[in-house]
Amino acid sequence: MTPGHVHPGPAAGPGPAELVLAGAALLVTVGYLAAAGRLRRRGDVWPRARDATFAAGGAGTVWATLAEPWGGPFTQHVVRHLVVGMAAPLLFVAARPLSLALRALTPGRPRRLLVTLAHSAPVGLLLFPPLAAVLDIGGLWLLYRTELFAATGHRPAAHGAVQAHMVAAGLLFTLAVCGLDPLRRRWSPALRGATVLAAGTAHAVLARTLYSRPPPGTGFTAADLHRGAQWMYYGGDLVEAGLAVVMGVSWYTCAGRARARRRRRGFRTERLTGPAGALGGHHRTPAAGGES
């Protein structure tokens, strides 16, 4: 194993990147729960299941960054990647944090700024599903199939940048394909589904290559390498299945609401026009004497 490439754990103490990430996860979780509580005190409804989902994402992020998972150093790194870069973003996004923020904020400058940012062109570009997938999965290929991974072991700044990219890219990809919050544009289910399928395939192929060849510049044991690659392969499949479930439920819910709106419009139109198509229900022939 390359010297110094063991990612910080409890024995060595968490590094600056881990402390910042854990602190940020704890802060946003407390903020989410406070906003949900404010909404309920105001008399509005916000499902408590979303609180639990967001809190699970925050707790998982804190655990993955501060604790030391089982297995060798490469396996530990892969488990952290699965939690911080894939599972936690799915839990965060499924809790609809942007929708909560827009409902909890009172009308004013902060709310307008948040809406402007969510609907801005740069955010819309970053949340284009294929681009978000390239930033996420492409970043993993760059990390593991070049010497960048080895360089992060003895360069704290590079390690922190990789951690930040892993979290940001995972959140962007999950936001882009789930389509739950009110963003600039909700892309078609076909495009989002195809993106998830392509990204999942690329992630699985990367895991298979790592099973036989370690990242350049490293010397992990074969057992550690195989275990980590298996975690990446099967863990990635599990999270991607979760993404598919969230997308399917979202599509089913949106389609049901659209059908309900069409039925309501049709019912109102029928009440106004009547079966014969005349306003008021029945067409009346003007009576003699000019009365109408």
C-alpha positions as CSV (number, residue, x, y, z in Angstrom):
1,M,0.0,0.0,0.0
2,T,1.3,3.5,-0.8
3,P,2.6,5.2,2.3
4,G,0.3,7.8,3.7
5,H,-2.6,6.8,1.5
6,V,-4.8,5.5,4.4
7,H,-7.6,8.0,4.7
8,P,-8.0,9.5,8.2
9,G,-9.9,7.4,10.7
10,P,-10.4,7.5,14.4
11,A,-6.9,6.3,15.2
12,A,-5.3,9.2,13.3
13,G,-8.1,11.6,13.8
14,P,-10.2,13.0,11.1
15,G,-8.6,15.5,8.7
16,P,-9.7,19.0,7.9
17,A,-11.8,17.9,4.9
18,E,-13.7,15.3,7.1
19,L,-14.3,17.8,9.9
20,V,-15.7,20.4,7.4
21,L,-17.9,17.9,5.7
22,A,-19.2,16.5,9.0
23,G,-19.9,19.9,10.3
24,A,-21.7,21.0,7.2
25,A,-23.9,17.9,7.2
26,L,-24.8,18.5,10.9
27,L,-25.5,22.1,10.2
28,V,-27.8,21.6,7.2
29,T,-29.6,18.7,9.1
30,V,-30.3,21.0,12.1
31,G,-31.4,23.7,9.7
32,Y,-33.8,21.4,7.8
33,L,-35.4,20.1,11.0
34,A,-35.8,23.7,12.3
35,A,-37.5,24.8,9.1
36,A,-39.8,21.8,9.2
37,G,-40.7,22.6,12.8
38,R,-41.4,26.2,11.9
39,L,-43.7,25.1,9.1
40,R,-45.7,22.9,11.4
41,R,-46.0,25.6,14.1
42,R,-47.4,27.8,11.4
43,G,-50.1,25.2,10.8
44,D,-48.8,23.9,7.5
45,V,-48.3,20.2,6.7
46,W,-44.9,18.7,6.1
47,P,-44.4,14.9,6.3
48,R,-42.3,13.7,9.2
49,A,-41.0,10.9,7.0
50,R,-39.0,13.6,5.1
51,D,-37.5,14.8,8.4
52,A,-36.3,11.2,9.1
53,T,-35.0,10.8,5.5
54,F,-33.0,14.0,5.6
55,A,-31.7,13.2,9.1
56,A,-30.6,9.8,7.9
57,G,-28.6,11.4,5.2
58,G,-26.9,13.8,7.6
59,A,-26.2,11.0,10.1
60,G,-24.8,8.8,7.4
61,T,-22.5,11.6,6.2
62,V,-21.2,12.3,9.7
63,W,-20.6,8.5,10.3
64,A,-18.8,8.0,6.9
65,T,-16.5,11.0,7.4
66,L,-15.6,10.6,11.1
67,A,-15.9,6.8,11.8
68,E,-13.7,4.1,10.4
69,P,-15.6,1.5,8.4
70,W,-14.5,-2.1,8.4
71,G,-12.0,-3.6,6.0
72,G,-8.8,-2.4,4.5
73,P,-8.0,1.2,3.5
74,F,-9.4,0.9,-0.1
75,T,-12.6,-0.8,1.2
76,Q,-13.0,2.0,3.7
77,H,-12.6,4.6,1.0
78,V,-15.2,2.9,-1.2
79,V,-17.7,2.7,1.6
80,R,-17.2,6.4,2.3
81,H,-17.8,7.1,-1.4
82,L,-21.0,5.1,-1.5
83,V,-22.4,6.8,1.6
84,V,-21.2,10.4,1.0
85,G,-21.4,10.5,-2.8
86,M,-24.4,8.3,-3.5
87,A,-26.6,7.2,-0.6
88,A,-26.6,10.5,1.4
89,P,-27.4,12.7,-1.7
90,L,-30.4,10.4,-2.5
91,L,-31.7,10.8,1.1
92,F,-31.2,14.5,1.0
93,V,-32.9,15.0,-2.3
94,A,-35.8,12.7,-1.5
95,A,-36.6,15.0,1.5
96,R,-37.1,17.9,-0.9
97,P,-35.1,20.5,0.9
98,L,-35.6,23.3,-1.7
99,S,-39.4,22.9,-1.5
100,L,-39.1,23.1,2.3
101,A,-37.0,26.3,2.2
102,L,-39.3,28.0,-0.2
103,R,-42.3,27.3,2.0
104,A,-40.6,28.1,5.3
105,L,-39.1,31.4,4.1
106,T,-41.4,34.4,4.4
107,P,-41.8,36.5,1.2
108,G,-38.8,38.8,0.9
109,R,-35.3,39.2,-0.5
110,P,-33.9,35.8,0.7
111,R,-36.8,33.9,-0.8
112,R,-36.5,35.8,-4.1
113,L,-32.8,35.2,-4.2
114,L,-33.3,31.4,-3.7
115,V,-35.9,31.3,-6.5
116,T,-33.6,33.3,-8.8
117,L,-30.7,30.9,-8.1
118,A,-32.8,27.8,-8.5
119,H,-34.2,29.0,-11.9
120,S,-30.9,30.5,-13.2
121,A,-29.3,29.4,-16.4
122,P,-26.0,28.1,-14.9
123,V,-27.9,25.9,-12.4
124,G,-30.1,24.7,-15.2
125,L,-27.1,23.8,-17.2
126,L,-25.4,21.9,-14.3
127,L,-28.7,20.0,-13.7
128,F,-28.9,18.8,-17.3
129,P,-28.9,15.0,-16.5
130,P,-26.2,13.9,-19.0
131,L,-23.9,16.7,-17.9
132,A,-24.5,16.0,-14.3
133,A,-23.7,12.3,-14.9
134,V,-20.4,13.2,-16.6
135,L,-19.4,15.4,-13.7
136,D,-20.2,12.7,-11.2
137,I,-19.2,9.4,-12.9
138,G,-16.5,11.0,-15.1
139,G,-15.0,12.4,-11.9
140,L,-14.8,8.9,-10.4
141,W,-13.1,7.6,-13.5
142,L,-10.6,10.4,-13.4
143,L,-9.9,9.8,-9.7
144,Y,-9.5,6.0,-9.8
145,R,-7.9,5.5,-13.2
146,T,-5.2,8.2,-12.9
147,E,-2.7,9.0,-10.2
148,L,-5.0,11.5,-8.7
149,F,-6.1,9.0,-6.1
150,A,-2.6,8.3,-5.0
151,A,-1.8,12.1,-4.8
152,T,-4.7,12.7,-2.4
153,G,-2.9,10.6,0.3
154,H,-0.2,13.1,1.0
155,R,-1.8,16.3,-0.3
156,P,-4.5,17.6,2.1
157,A,-5.7,20.3,-0.3
158,A,-6.2,17.7,-3.1
159,H,-7.9,15.4,-0.7
160,G,-10.3,18.2,0.4
161,A,-11.0,19.1,-3.2
162,V,-11.8,15.5,-4.1
163,Q,-14.1,15.2,-1.1
164,A,-15.9,18.4,-2.1
165,H,-16.3,17.3,-5.7
166,M,-17.6,13.9,-4.6
167,V,-20.4,15.5,-2.5
168,A,-21.3,18.3,-5.0
169,A,-21.3,16.0,-8.0
170,G,-23.4,13.4,-6.2
171,L,-25.9,16.0,-5.1
172,L,-26.1,17.6,-8.6
173,F,-26.6,14.2,-10.3
174,T,-29.3,13.1,-7.8
175,L,-31.1,16.5,-8.1
176,A,-31.0,16.3,-11.9
177,V,-32.4,12.8,-12.3
178,C,-35.0,12.8,-9.4
179,G,-36.8,16.0,-10.5
180,L,-38.5,16.5,-7.2
181,D,-37.8,20.1,-6.3
182,P,-39.1,23.1,-8.3
183,L,-36.0,23.9,-10.3
184,R,-35.5,25.6,-13.7
185,R,-36.7,22.7,-15.7
186,R,-37.9,19.1,-15.1
187,W,-36.5,16.9,-17.8
188,S,-38.5,14.1,-19.3
189,P,-38.6,10.7,-17.5
190,A,-37.1,9.1,-20.6
191,L,-34.0,11.3,-20.5
192,R,-33.6,10.9,-16.8
193,G,-34.1,7.2,-16.9
194,A,-31.6,6.7,-19.7
195,T,-29.1,8.9,-17.9
196,V,-29.4,6.7,-14.7
197,L,-29.0,3.6,-16.8
198,A,-25.9,4.9,-18.6
199,A,-24.3,6.2,-15.3
200,G,-25.0,2.9,-13.6
201,T,-23.3,1.0,-16.4
202,A,-20.3,3.3,-16.3
203,H,-20.1,2.9,-12.5
204,A,-20.3,-0.9,-12.7
205,V,-17.6,-1.0,-15.4
206,L,-15.3,1.1,-13.2
207,A,-15.8,-1.3,-10.3
208,R,-15.0,-4.2,-12.5
209,T,-11.7,-2.6,-13.6
210,L,-10.8,-1.9,-10.0
211,Y,-11.3,-5.5,-9.2
212,S,-8.3,-6.4,-11.4
213,R,-6.2,-3.3,-11.4
214,P,-5.7,-0.9,-8.5
215,P,-5.6,2.9,-9.0
216,P,-2.2,3.9,-10.5
217,G,0.4,4.7,-7.9
218,T,-1.2,2.6,-5.2
219,G,-0.3,-0.9,-3.8
220,F,-3.4,-2.1,-2.0
221,T,-3.6,-5.8,-1.2
222,A,-5.5,-8.0,-3.5
223,A,-8.1,-8.9,-0.8
224,D,-8.7,-5.2,0.0
225,L,-8.9,-4.3,-3.6
226,H,-11.4,-7.1,-4.4
227,R,-13.6,-6.3,-1.4
228,G,-13.6,-2.6,-2.2
229,A,-14.5,-3.2,-5.9
230,Q,-17.3,-5.5,-4.8
231,W,-18.7,-2.9,-2.5
232,M,-18.6,-0.4,-5.3
233,Y,-20.3,-2.7,-7.7
234,Y,-23.1,-4.0,-5.6
235,G,-23.5,-0.9,-3.4
236,G,-23.8,1.2,-6.5
237,D,-26.5,-1.0,-7.9
238,L,-28.4,-0.7,-4.7
239,V,-28.3,3.1,-4.7
240,E,-29.2,3.3,-8.4
241,A,-32.2,1.0,-7.7
242,G,-33.2,3.5,-5.0
243,L,-32.9,6.3,-7.6
244,A,-35.1,4.4,-10.0
245,V,-37.8,3.9,-7.3
246,V,-37.8,7.6,-6.4
247,M,-38.1,8.5,-10.1
248,G,-40.9,6.0,-10.6
249,V,-42.9,7.2,-7.6
250,S,-42.4,10.9,-8.7
251,W,-43.5,10.1,-12.3
252,Y,-46.5,8.1,-11.1
253,T,-47.5,10.9,-8.7
254,C,-47.1,13.7,-11.3
255,A,-49.1,11.7,-13.9
256,G,-51.9,11.1,-11.4
257,R,-52.1,14.7,-10.5
258,A,-52.2,15.7,-14.2
259,R,-55.1,13.2,-14.8
260,A,-56.9,14.6,-11.9
261,R,-56.5,18.2,-13.2
262,R,-57.8,17.2,-16.6
263,R,-60.8,15.5,-15.0
264,R,-61.6,18.6,-13.0
265,R,-61.3,20.8,-16.0
266,G,-63.5,18.5,-18.0
267,F,-66.1,18.4,-15.2
268,R,-66.2,22.2,-14.9
269,T,-66.5,22.6,-18.7
270,E,-69.4,20.1,-18.8
271,R,-71.2,22.0,-16.0
272,L,-70.8,25.3,-17.9
273,T,-71.7,24.1,-21.4
274,G,-74.1,21.2,-20.6
275,P,-74.5,18.1,-22.8
276,A,-75.7,20.1,-25.8
277,G,-72.8,22.5,-25.7
278,A,-74.8,25.6,-24.9
279,L,-73.9,27.9,-22.1
280,G,-76.2,27.5,-19.1
281,G,-76.9,23.9,-19.6
282,H,-79.8,23.9,-22.2
283,H,-80.3,25.9,-25.3
284,R,-83.6,27.8,-25.1
285,T,-85.5,29.1,-28.1
286,P,-86.3,32.8,-27.8
287,A,-89.9,33.2,-26.7
288,A,-92.5,35.2,-28.7
289,G,-92.5,38.9,-28.1
290,G,-88.7,39.1,-28.2
291,E,-88.0,37.7,-24.8
292,S,-84.7,35.9,-24.6
